[in-house]
Amino acid sequence: GIMILEKQILHETGLLHEVKVEGASSSQPQALKRRGKKVDDGYWIQLTRLYKSLDDSDILLGLYEKHFHESENTKQALNSTLEGDFSSALELYDLCISEQSSSSSSSSSSTVTPGAMERQVWEMGKLECLQQLGRWDDLAKSTMESVGGDHSKLFLPENRDPLLSHFINSSLKRTDESALQELQRVLDNSTGPQRALVEAQYSAEMATLSIIGNSFDKARFYVTRFFQEVVHRWGTLHPLATISKLKLLESLQRVVEIDEFLEFIMKESNLSSAQPLNDLLNRWRDRFPSLNFGLNTWDDIVTSRVLMLERILEQFSFFHSSSQQQNETDDDENVAMGSKDFVDVSSIRDRLLTERNHYFIRMAVASRKKGNFPVAERYLKLSLRSQQQQASSSSSSSSDQGSSNNVNFSYEAFSSLVKLYCERAAKEANLDKFYKALNYMVQKQNESLIAEIPANHLKYKLMEGSVYNQMIALLDSELNGDGEEVSLKAEQIAKVKKMSSKLQHKAHSAFETACGLADQLSSRESGGPATKTQLKLKARALLKFSLFCDQQLRSLEASAAARSKTKDASGMAAFSGDQQKVVKELLHSIISNMLKAMKLESSGARDRFPRILQLLNGFSETTTPTFQENVEGVPTWLFIRWIPQIM
């Protein structure tokens, strides 16, 4: 498609004729007439859509800059969209649209009037940002504004690709019941070809709509239709169309899980015991898409799972309530033939709520790692609500209040929320937000799931040290970054350095405590040999502490090099008397903890072994005893990679 469009554009501009051989000179006058001819805007719009489907951001940006935007805000919005900062892009698109509306109403001739293509970029970009941010109510409203409130215009050829898709997805994911009724009304009033189009291109969404209405047979029909469409589309793709194949495969997991759900729910025998449900949930628990997939794929899977969990609970509740009534009215027959296995519906509810909370947290983590902080925050809030719902359910069905308190707190949600705060603070270079994250950690440090579980306590101290370390990096950037130190007053510099020193001490204490907890982890939890997970966590703590100490040592080395006027000063001679004691402690911590992590076969520690060799060469008298003491027990195969450096 791209090659055909580009060839047509060359033909329209006359450039295609200029590459002909010199013998065909009769075409040159026609080429000169067509040179400079404006190409239809539709060509550029379709070309950008094709390149966007290939995720080729460089060419996309070039097309946008040359043929679409005339204002600087449009360029900044496009850059923000390509970088994944959809919140900033949405603000810029709204600003462009509002400025255009105000300028058109004032009829000012001094303002530059944007073209139709640029206005379309604003509208389509705004819809994309709303979709990426999961603002489904706003997406539905903006979609209908684009077609003037006329649902029939959604089926026009020029509106099918973005607008019809946005309308269907936003209707399925909105919490308002009227949205589903509106979608169903639009489908009921659609013509035969329109209905066939929806069933062919949006069969996965139609299956979801059928599950919402408890029409499982209809959902099975749409699932079958979806698989047939995937096979057909796969067969038409070129063998080298890798990106198109990956896009097609992204949509498979949601429908495969819908198919698994239908197989489970349509067999009554699966509802008579908890084992089939446990098998299904265990398959889903760790089956998540790659982070390379779009966040919309993650959202589709999680939203679909939450819907199916609700339907599973409804079916279990109905099945066992009717079974209980039957057993009460026909006891003699049940004794003779054997009654169904007893299933505690409240325990099923707790398990489903636990799984739902797990899905929310995994979605929040994926959103945070992909830099979509608003979506991460929204799913963390959903996780907290799910925990509160589970706590109230547990407290109403059990008199053990301690267990409900544990349910009301999840370490996974806690750590995800702290990391989200810190990443936002680092992005905005805001020290106050780091302190808010620390205050939240202090509020939760006495929770039983942190204080009484050694593994979680260890993770807590590692996270605390990491937060302090990020704050140190922010303060250092204020002092050393791009001449900012010159703009600071002497009192401010002294204050920042004093604050950084305090944070370094706190970070060192947190990492050191974590290493002590790592040594106690095995004996406190099991009393026997450490598990693989415990050893991995211990190696992680040792490596983090070693890297932190190395970071502090490098900072001292840089300061000493800047102060030293003689080039001959090296090793301990480069440091003052007070600093030498600190340097010796750092060297001991770096080498001992790095080698201990290597004993646990840490790949990160193995990759950093050349740093130990460098320290042995520069501080031989101080580091040699520590190295000899801790190198015993390190697997010899870990050194094979670094034989040239050792020699």
N, C-alpha and C positions, 0 to 999 in steps of 0.2 A: 504494500500500500504506500509506503514511504517513497519507494523508487518511482512509482507511477505519478504520485503527486509532484515530486520534485521535477520529473521530466516535463510534466504539464506546465509547471511554473516557468521552466526554462523556455518552453515553446511560446508561452504567452508573452514573455519579455523579449523574445527574439534572440536570446543568447544561444539557443540550441542550433540555429542556422549558422551562427558564426564559427562553429567548430567543424563545419563541412570542409571538404577539400576545395582547393582553389579553383578546380575545373567547374564546379557548380556555382559560378559567380552570379547567376541570374537570381538567386535567392537573397543576395546581399541587400538590394534595395528594400525588400520586404522586411528584412531583419532590422535595417536602420529605422524603418517606420515604426516597428514594434518596440524598438529599444526605448526604455523609459516608460513604457506603458504600465499603468497600475494594475496589479494582479488582484483578482477578486479576493475579498477578505475571507471568503469561505475556504479557500485553499489553505491559507495560513492557519486558520482555526483547526481544520482537520489535521494539518501537519503537526501542530502542537499536541493534539490529542494522541496521535500515534506515537510521537516521541515520549510523551508522558507515560504511555502504557509500557514503554521500554525502560522507564526510570533513568533516562539520559538527561540529567539535570543541566549539564554544561550546554548542550545544544538547545535545551528548552529556554534557558536564561538568555542565550543569544537571540533566539527568535522573539522572545518577549521584548527585549530591549530595542531591537531594530524595527519591529513591525507593530508593536502593541502599545507600549507606554509612552506618554509624553510628560507625565509628572514624576517627580522624584519619589513621591509616596508610593506610587505603583511599583517602582523598582524595589524599594525597601520591602514592600509587602511580599513581592515574589521571592526575594532573597530569604525572608523569614520563613516563608512556606517551604522552600527547598531545604532550609536548615532544620525544619521540624518545630519551629517556634510559632505554633498556630495561634496562640493568644495575641502575640504582637501583630501577626499578620491580620487577624480579624479586626483589631483596633484600627489598623491602617486602611483596610478596605472600607470599614464603616465611615472613617474620616473622608475618604475619597468620595463615597456616595453622598454623604451629607453636604460636602462642599459643592458637588455637582448640582444637587437639588437647590441649594441656596443661590448659586450663581445663575441657574436657569430661571429662578423666580425673580431675581433682581435684574436680569437681562443686561448684565454688565458686558460691555464690548471689550474691556481691557483684559478679561480673564481668558485663558486659553481653553477652548472647548475641546474636550476629549472626543476621540472618535468612537464609533460604534463598537469596534473591536476592543478598545480599552474598557469601555463600560461593561462589555460582556466578561472581560477578565475580572473586573471587580465583583460582579454578581456570582460568577461561577467559583471564584476564589473564596468568597464569603461562605458559600454553601459547603465547599470542601473543608474549610476551617471548622465550621459548625459540626460537620460530621466527625472530623478527627477529634474534636473536643467532647463529643458525646452529648451535645446540647440539642436533644431531639425535638423539644418543643419549639425552640427557635428555628431549627432546620425545617420543620413542617410549616411554620408560619412564613418563612422566607421563600420556601418552594412554591407555596400557593400564591404569594405576591408576584412571583415571576411569571405566573400564567394568568394573573388577574382574577384568581379565585375560581376559574373555570376548570373543573376536573377533566373535561374532555380534551383540553389542550395538552394534557400530560402524555397523551398517546400520539401526538404529532411526531413525525420522524425526527425533527430537530430537537425535540424535548425528551425523547425516550431515554437517551443515554444517561444524562445526569439527573433530570428532574423526576422522571418516573421512578428511578431507583431510589432517590432521596425520599420521595413520598412514601413508598412501600416500607423502606427500612425504618423511617422515623415513626410511622404508624405502629409498627410491630414493637418498637422499643419504648414508646411512651407509656407512662403508667396510667394515663387517663383512659377509661373505658370507652369514652366517646371517640377516641382515635381509631380503635378497632372497628367500631360501628361505622365510622366514616369510610374506612378502607373497604369494609364489606359492602357498603352501599355503592361505592364506586365500581367494585367488581360486578355487582349484580346488575348495574345499569350499563355496563360495557357491552359493546357489540361482539358478535362472534369472532371476527378477526382480532379485536383487542383482547378478548379473553384468551384466545389461543396464544397471542404474543406473551401475555403474562405467564401462562402455564409453561411455556417453553423456556423463557429467559429467566423466570423467577420461581422455578419449581421448588427450590429450597425454602424460599420465603413462604410459599403457599403451603408447604408441609408444616412449617411452624404455625401458620395461621390455623391450620386444621387441628393441630395439637391443642392450641388455645381453646378451640371449640369442642375438644374431646371427640373429634371425628377421626379416629385412628385409622379406619379403613381408607378414608380419603387421603390421609397423610401417607399411607403406604403407597398409594397410587402416585403421588407426587415424588416420593423418593425413587421409585422405579423410573419415573419419567426423567428425573435428574440424572441418574446413572446412564440412561440411554443417551441423553444429551452430551454428557461428558465423553462417552466413548466416541460419539459422532464428531465432536469438536477435536478430540485428540487425534482422530484419524485424518482430519483435514489440515493439521498443523505440519509445517515443514520440519524435517528431522533436526535442523539446526536452530529452530525457534525455541531456544532454551528458556528465555524469560517468559514467553507466552505459556509454555508448559508448566512452569512453576506457578504462574498466576492461576492456572486451571487447577493445579493440585492443591492450592491454598484453600479452595472451597470444599475440598473433599471431607475433611475431618468432621465438620459440623454435621453433614448429612450422614456420614457413617455412624456417628453417635446417635442420630435420630433413628436410624435403622436398628441399631442395637436396642434402643429404648422401646421401639415398637415390637421387636421380637420378645422383649421381656414382658411388656405390659399386656400383650394380647394372649399370653398363656396364663390361665388362671392358676395353674399349679405353681407358678413362680411366686404367687402371693401367699401361699400356704406356709412358707418358711422364710427366714431371713437370709439363708445362704445364697440363693440366686442374686438377691439384691447386693449382698456384700461382694460377690464376684464382679458384678457390673461396676460398682463404685470403686473397687480396687483397680480395675482397668482404667477408669477415667482419672484417678487421683494424680498420677504422674504423666499423663498423656496430654502434653501441651505443645502448641506449635513452636517453631523456632523463632528467636528474636529477630531473625531476618525477615519474617513475614510482617505484613502490615498490622497495625494495631486494630484496624477494623476486623480483621480475621480473629484476633484474640477476643474482641468484644462479642462477635457473633457466637463464638463457641461458648463463652461464659454465660451469655444471656440465654442461649438455647439450653444449656445444662440446668440453669436455675429454673426455667420453665418446666423442664422434664422432672426435676426433683419435686416440684409442687404437685405435678400430676401423679407421681408415684405415691406420695403421701396420701393424696385423695383416694387413690385406688386401694391402698392398704387399709385406710380407715373404713371405707365403705365395705370392703370384703370381710373384714373381721368383725365389724358391727353386725352385719347380716348373719355371719356364721354364729355369733354369740346368741342372737335371737333364735336361730334355728336349733341350736343345742339346748336352749332352755325349753323349747316347746316339744322337742322330740328326743328326750334323753335316752329312752330305751333303744331307739334305732341307732343312736351314736355309740352306745355301749356295744351293741351287737356288731356294727360295721367298723368301729374305730373312728374317733373324731380327728379333726384336722390338728396339725401341730399348733401349739400355742405360740403366738407371736405377740410380744409386748409392743403395741403401737407407739407408746411413749418413747421407748428406746429407739425405735425406727425413726421417730421424729428427731431425736437428739442426734442420731447419726447423720441424717440428711442435713440438719442445720450445721453440723461440724464440717461436712463436705462443702456446703455452700460458702461457709466462711473461708475455707481453704481456697476455693476458686477466686473469691474476691481478693484475697491477699496476693495470690499468684498474678492476677491481673494488675494489681497495684504495683507489684514489683516490676513487671514487664513494662508498664507505662513509665515508671520512674527511670528505668534503664534506657528507655528510648527517648527520654527528655520531655515527655508529655506530662508535666506535673499536675495540671488541673484534673486530668482523668485519673491519675494515681491518687490524688486527694479524694476524689469522689468515691472511688472504690474502697479506700480505707475507711471512709465514713460509713459505707454500706457494711463493711466488715464489723465495725464497732456496733452498729445497730443489730447485726446478726448475733453478735455475742450477747448483747443485752436481751434479745429475744430468747436465746438459748438459756440464759441464766434465769429468766423469769419462768420459763417452761420447766427447768430443773427444780427450782425452788417450790413451784406449785405441786409437783409430782413427788417430791422427796423432802423430808424434814432435815436433811443434812445440808445446812447452810454453807458449810465450808466448801463443799463441792461446787455450789453455785457461784461462790466468790471466785474460784479458780476458773470457771467457765467464762466469767465476766472479764477475764484478762487473758489475752493471747500474746505470748512473747513475739510471735511472728509479726502480728500487727504492730506491736510496740516498736520493734526494731525497724520495720518498714517506715513507720511514721517519723522516727528520728532521722533515718537516712534521707527521707524526703525533705525534712526541714533543713538538713545540712547541705544538700545539693542545691536547694533554692538559695540558701545563704551564700554559698560559694559562687553561684552564678551571678548574684546581685552584689557580691563583695560587701555583705552586710554583717558586721560583727554582732549586732544586737540579736539577729535571728539565730546565730550560733548559741548565744546565751539562753535564748528561749528553749532551744533544743536541750541544753544542759539542765535547765530548770525542770523540764518535763521528765528527764531521766532521773533526777533527784526525787521527784514526786513518786516515781514508780519503783525505786530501788529496793524498797522493803516488801514488795509483793512476793508472796510465797513462791510463785513460779520463777522468780529471779533469785531470791535469797536462799531458798531451800533446795534448789536444783543446781548442782555444781556446774553442769555444762552451760546452762543459761547464765549463771553468775560469771563464768569465764567469758562468754560472748559479750556480756554487759561491760566488763572491764576493757575488753578489746575495743568495743565501740566507743567507750568513754575516751580511751587514749587516742583513737582516730579523730574524734571531734576536736580534742585539744590540738592535735597535730594540724588539722585543717585551719584552725584559728591562728596557729603559729605561722603557717604559710601565708595567710592573708596579711598578717602584720608585717612579715618580711617583705611582701610585695609592696606595701606602703612605703617602706624604707628604701628599697633597692630598685623599684620598678620605674623605668622611663623618666628618671630625673625628678620623681615626686619628692624625694628626700630634700631637695633644694627648697621646695615650697613650704616645708614644715619648719616651724620654729624650733629652736634648741630645746625649749621646755617640752614641746610635743614629742620630739625625737627621744628624749630621755624617758618620757612617760611610756611611749610605745615599746622601747627596749625593756623597761622594767616589767611591763605587762607580758611581753614575750618570754622573759626569763621565768616568770611565775607559771605560765602555761607549760613551758618546757619541763619544769619540775613536776607539775601535776600529770602530764602525759607520761613521763618516765615512771612515776609511781604507779599509774594505772597499768601500764604494760608489764612492769615488774610484778605487780600483784597477779596479773593474768597468768604469767609464767609459773608463779607459785601455785595457783589453782590448777594449772595443767598437770603439775607433778602429783597433786593429790587426787586428780580426777578418777583414776582407776580404783584406788583403794577405797575411796568414799562411796562410789556408786555400786560396785560389784564385789569388791574384796578379792577378786581374781585377776587374771590377765586382762589387759586393756583390749577393748574392741577396736576394730579398724577405724570406726568413726571417732573414738576417743583419741587414738593416735594421730589422726589427721588434724583434729582440733588442737592437740598439743603442738604439733609441728607448725601449725599456723600461728599460734601464740608466740612461739620461739622466734620464728622468722620475722614477725611484725616488730618484736622488741629489738631484734638485731638491726633491722632496717632503720628503725627510729634512731637508735644510737649512732648508726653510721651517718645518718642525716645530720645529727648534731656535731659529729666529728668533722664532717666536711665543712660545716659552717665555721667551726673554730679554725680549721686549716685556711679557709679563705680569708678570715679576719687576720690571722697571723701573717699570711703572705702580703696582705695589704699594708700592714704596719711595718714589716721588716724592710729595712733599707739595704741589707746585704743579701746577695743571692746565694751565699754559702750556707745560710741557716737552713737546716733540714732536720726532720725527725723531732725529737723532744727539744732540741735546741731552739726551735722556732717559737716555742711557747714560754710564757712567763712561769714563775714558780707556782703561783696559785692555779694556773691553767693545767700544769703538768699532772697534777693529781686527778683532775677531771678527765683529762685525756687518757690516763692509765685505766680509769674505771670504764670509760667508753670502749677502749680497745678490748678489755677483758670481756665485756658484755657482748660485743660484736662477734668475736671469734668463738667464744664458748657457746652462745646460743645458736650461731650459724651451724657449727659442727654438730650440736645436738639435734638440730632440725635435719641435717644430712643423715644422721643415724636413723631417723625415722623415714628416710628416703623421700624427703621433700624435694620436688622438682625445682621450686623457686630457690631453695637454698643451694642446690647443685648449680644452678645457672649463675649464682653470685659468688662462687668459690674463687674466681680470679681476684675479687676484692680482698679476700683473706691473704692471697699471695702478695698483693700489693702492700698490705699492712705489715706482713712479715718482712718484706724488703725495706720498708721505710722505718719501722719501729722494731727491729729484730730483738733487741735486748728485752723489751717489755712484752712482746707478743709470743716469743718462742716458747717459754714455759707454759703459757696458757694453751698454745696449739698442741704441744706434746701431751699435755694432760687430757685433752678432749678428743684428739684425733683417733685414739684407739676405739675400735667398735664401729667406725664409719665403714660401710661396705666399699671394698676396694674398686669395684666396677664404676663407682661414681667419679673416680679420678681419671678414668681412661680418656675422657673427652678433653681433659686439660693437661695431658702429658707434655705437649709442646711448651706450655706456659711454665710448668713445673721445672722442666729441663733448662 
